[in-house]
Amino acid sequence: MELWEDLELRREPTGLAYRILVLLEHFGRLAPGRLAQLLSVPTTSLSRVTAQLAQAGLVASAPTPGDGRGRIVTATGAGRRLLAEMRAERLAEPSPLLPDHGEDEAVRAGLAGLLAALQRSLRDRDGHR
């Protein structure tokens, strides 16, 4: 069993661990205090889950450049890949919003492509990669 499976990321794609990865993917790197603020969670909860994500190799923590007292958290390549896989899996699941027609697969594939293009556009606009 992979360490990230212990975090129940795939079973709970809206939980705190998932939301941490989403924010880190969007912003690139964040201080733990800012991350806790954006998520509206206590820093103790954030610290516990961030430590689990780091142990699983999905995030990394490093000293703040120019100030060794602070820390910054970033999503690792493995964390970004897992997030992309989870999004693809969710898009592949049958949706109650789409009618049950034979073209569902094509519609989902089209929507997945649009979502990916939108995410790239937003990252480029905000100056994030």
C-alpha positions, 0 to 999 in steps of 0.5 A: 500500500502506498503512503498516500493511500493512508491519507484517503486522498482517492476516497475523499477527493474533497478532504484537507489533503486534496485541498492542500495539493490543489492550492499548492498546485495553483500558487506554487509555494505557500507558507504554512500560515497562509495555507491554513488561512486560505483553507480556514483550518487551524495550523495544527490540523494543517501541520499534521496533514502536511507532515503526512503528505510530506512523508508520502512524498507529495509535498516538500517543505523548505526554509523560506529563502532569505529567512531561515526561520520560516518555511514554505511548502510546495507540491512535488512532482508526485503530488502534482501527478497524483492530483492530475490522476485524481482529476482524470478519474473523477472526469471518467466517472459517470456523472448524474449531470450528463445524460446516459448516452453512448457519446458520454465518453466523447463528452467527458473527453472533451470536457477533460480537455477543456478543463485542462486548457482552462487550468493552463490558461489560469496558471499562465495568466497568474504567472504560475507554472 
